[in-house]
Amino acid sequence: MSSLSTHVLDTVSGRPASGVFLRLLDGENVLFCGTTDADGRCPELRNLFLEKGGYRLEFSVGEYFRQAGQVLSDPPFLDIVPVVFGLGSDMHAHVPLLVAPFGYSTYRGS
């Protein structure tokens, strides 16, 4: 079994992105829904034990930036940011998201 964590950073403000809604999917099945805390993390996500396979994290960044007072296009350039990744057996994956209204990056963290 594998575990997963994430950390969302707002690169406009240079701070953790608090209040970002996210969900984890395994194909069409929603395995988890949550919201990032004041540190940009979703600690409850770590409580999941995941099988080897492919997953998709979806981050609702459009709503986060609207709530933060950013002026966005209609529709926003980035609304939902999907990160599709694979997990091997017996591993921990950390999926950080660095995001702004017009771009993002991610990587496999430790």
Helices and strands as residue ranges (DSSP letters): E 3-10, E 15-16, E 21-26, E 29-35, G 43-47, E 53-60, H 61-67, E 80-87, E 92-100, E 103-106
